[in-house]
């Protein structure tokens, strides 16, 4: 299976899983979780950008991200 390159570092992703209660985490699990987080983040970023443009702004603001994440 070909993995796409994630923009999220793997060590913090593994740490999130460990802090959530996992005793051990496989490399494949870290890669998959990083891909999922990256996909969710991209959707929120795209929606935030649309909200800012709709509001007549070029700058994405905190509120745009909060609305997009809902």
C-alpha positions as CSV (number, residue, x, y, z in Angstrom):
1,X,0.0,0.0,0.0
2,X,1.4,3.4,-0.9
3,X,1.3,6.0,1.8
4,X,0.9,9.7,1.0
5,X,3.3,12.1,2.7
6,X,1.9,13.5,5.9
7,X,2.7,17.0,7.0
8,X,2.3,16.0,10.6
9,X,5.4,14.6,12.4
10,X,5.1,11.0,13.6
11,X,6.5,11.4,17.1
12,X,3.7,13.7,18.3
13,X,1.1,11.4,16.6
14,X,2.5,8.4,18.5
15,X,2.6,10.5,21.7
16,X,-1.1,11.3,21.2
17,X,-2.0,7.6,20.9
18,X,0.2,6.8,24.0
19,X,-1.4,9.6,26.0
20,X,-4.8,8.2,25.0
21,X,-3.9,4.9,26.8
22,X,-2.1,2.8,24.2
23,X,0.7,0.7,25.7
24,X,2.4,0.2,22.4
25,X,1.7,1.6,18.9
26,X,2.8,0.1,15.6
27,X,4.5,2.2,12.9
28,X,1.5,1.4,10.6
29,X,-0.9,2.7,13.2
30,X,1.1,5.9,13.6
31,X,1.1,6.4,9.8
32,X,-2.6,5.7,9.4
33,X,-3.5,8.0,12.4
34,X,-1.3,10.8,10.9
35,X,-3.1,10.4,7.6
36,X,-6.5,10.6,9.2
37,X,-5.5,13.7,11.2
38,X,-4.1,15.3,8.1
39,X,-7.3,14.7,6.1
40,X,-9.4,16.2,8.9
41,X,-7.1,19.2,9.2
42,X,-7.2,19.8,5.5
43,X,-11.0,19.8,5.4
44,X,-11.1,22.3,8.3
45,X,-8.5,24.5,6.6
46,X,-10.4,24.5,3.3
47,X,-13.7,25.3,5.0
48,X,-12.0,28.0,7.1
49,X,-10.6,29.6,4.0
50,X,-14.1,29.6,2.4
51,X,-15.6,31.2,5.4
52,X,-12.9,34.0,5.4
53,X,-13.5,34.6,1.7
54,X,-17.2,34.7,2.2
55,X,-16.7,37.3,4.9
56,X,-14.7,39.4,2.5
57,X,-11.3,38.7,4.1
58,X,-8.1,37.2,3.0
59,X,-7.0,36.3,6.5
60,X,-8.3,33.2,8.2
61,X,-9.2,34.0,11.8
62,X,-9.7,31.9,14.9
63,X,-13.5,32.2,14.6
64,X,-13.4,30.8,11.1
65,X,-11.6,27.7,12.3
66,X,-13.9,27.2,15.2
67,X,-16.9,27.4,12.9
68,X,-15.4,25.1,10.3
69,X,-14.5,22.5,13.0
70,X,-18.1,22.2,14.1
